[in-house]
Amino acid sequence: MKIVLAVDEDKRTIVKRTGQSAYFAIYEDEKFLELIPNNHHDGGHHHSHDSHEEHTNSHRKDVEALKGCDIILVRAVGENMKEALESVGLTIKKIREKHGVSADEVVKNFLAGNI
């Protein structure tokens, strides 16, 4: 199972808002595979889109690299990002801080059935 988490610049801390993450960390079960940069991070996220559809399509381009992954574990996700993630086949599962602060912690808790 390929698991995605939205992480900060330190490449391990879970961020609160998925669309504002610096990277998407991808795991295959407990094994870390890679980091995918989030182009909406650090000035790339502009809300000047003319429509909801344009904003969603902007996010969709950013998450295209997550195709083939199974699930994303998130603390919070906006409607446009939610639609974009679902469009590439990801199941979205909400997590809380008690499930872990780092990506490694959250993945272990998820796989152990604690989430």
PLY file of the C-alpha trace (Angstrom):
ply
format ascii 1.0
element vertex 115
property float x
property float y
property float z
element edge 114
property int vertex1
property int vertex2
end_header
0.00 0.00 0.00
1.35 3.42 -0.97
0.67 6.05 1.68
1.06 9.82 1.16
1.55 12.46 3.86
1.83 16.24 3.53
5.05 17.37 5.22
6.86 20.62 5.96
10.28 21.90 4.80
12.02 19.59 7.27
10.64 16.71 5.18
9.15 14.86 8.15
6.73 17.02 10.18
3.06 16.67 9.24
1.51 19.99 8.20
-1.94 21.13 9.22
-3.18 22.15 5.76
-2.39 19.71 2.99
-2.33 22.30 0.20
0.30 24.32 2.05
2.76 21.48 2.51
6.30 21.80 1.16
6.38 18.15 0.09
4.34 15.00 -0.20
6.15 12.07 1.46
5.40 8.71 -0.10
5.72 5.45 1.79
5.26 1.86 0.67
3.96 0.39 3.91
6.59 1.49 6.50
9.35 2.11 3.95
9.94 5.72 2.88
10.14 5.95 -0.92
10.39 9.58 -2.01
9.45 13.24 -1.60
7.39 15.06 -4.20
7.61 18.90 -4.04
4.30 20.74 -3.72
4.39 23.61 -6.23
1.70 25.51 -4.32
4.08 25.90 -1.37
6.12 29.05 -0.69
4.57 31.60 -2.95
3.32 29.21 -5.59
-0.19 29.25 -4.15
-2.17 32.07 -5.63
-5.90 32.49 -5.21
-6.29 34.63 -8.31
-7.94 31.79 -10.22
-11.10 32.88 -12.00
-13.11 29.91 -10.86
-13.34 27.01 -8.46
-12.59 24.72 -11.41
-9.37 26.58 -12.31
-8.19 26.43 -8.71
-8.94 22.70 -8.50
-7.14 22.12 -11.83
-4.12 24.01 -10.48
-3.98 21.64 -7.49
-4.61 18.67 -9.81
-1.39 19.48 -11.72
0.50 19.55 -8.42
-0.77 16.14 -7.28
-0.50 14.38 -10.63
2.76 12.77 -9.43
0.79 11.05 -6.63
-1.11 8.86 -9.11
-0.66 5.22 -8.21
-0.69 5.91 -4.48
-3.56 4.53 -2.42
-4.26 6.85 0.50
-3.30 10.25 1.87
-3.39 10.89 5.60
-4.29 14.54 6.30
-5.04 16.83 9.22
-7.03 19.31 7.11
-7.71 19.66 3.42
-9.49 22.41 1.50
-12.23 21.60 -0.96
-10.12 22.30 -4.09
-7.23 20.14 -2.89
-9.67 17.42 -1.80
-11.15 17.27 -5.30
-7.67 17.21 -6.86
-6.49 14.36 -4.59
-9.61 12.31 -5.29
-9.20 12.92 -9.04
-5.87 11.04 -9.00
-7.45 8.12 -7.12
-6.36 8.86 -3.56
-8.54 7.96 -0.58
-8.43 10.74 2.01
-8.23 9.79 5.68
-8.27 12.42 8.43
-5.70 12.18 11.20
-5.15 14.10 14.42
-2.05 15.28 16.24
-2.43 12.40 18.70
-1.67 10.02 15.79
1.83 11.46 15.49
3.78 14.58 14.61
6.22 13.00 12.16
5.41 11.10 8.98
7.15 7.97 10.33
5.00 8.02 13.50
1.76 8.49 11.60
2.56 5.71 9.12
3.37 3.28 11.95
0.14 4.15 13.77
-1.88 3.80 10.56
-0.41 0.41 9.71
-0.93 -0.78 13.30
-4.63 0.08 12.99
-4.48 2.95 15.49
-5.97 5.47 13.06
0 1
1 2
2 3
3 4
4 5
5 6
6 7
7 8
8 9
9 10
10 11
11 12
12 13
13 14
14 15
15 16
16 17
17 18
18 19
19 20
20 21
21 22
22 23
23 24
24 25
25 26
26 27
27 28
28 29
29 30
30 31
31 32
32 33
33 34
34 35
35 36
36 37
37 38
38 39
39 40
40 41
41 42
42 43
43 44
44 45
45 46
46 47
47 48
48 49
49 50
50 51
51 52
52 53
53 54
54 55
55 56
56 57
57 58
58 59
59 60
60 61
61 62
62 63
63 64
64 65
65 66
66 67
67 68
68 69
69 70
70 71
71 72
72 73
73 74
74 75
75 76
76 77
77 78
78 79
79 80
80 81
81 82
82 83
83 84
84 85
85 86
86 87
87 88
88 89
89 90
90 91
91 92
92 93
93 94
94 95
95 96
96 97
97 98
98 99
99 100
100 101
101 102
102 103
103 104
104 105
105 106
106 107
107 108
108 109
109 110
110 111
111 112
112 113
113 114
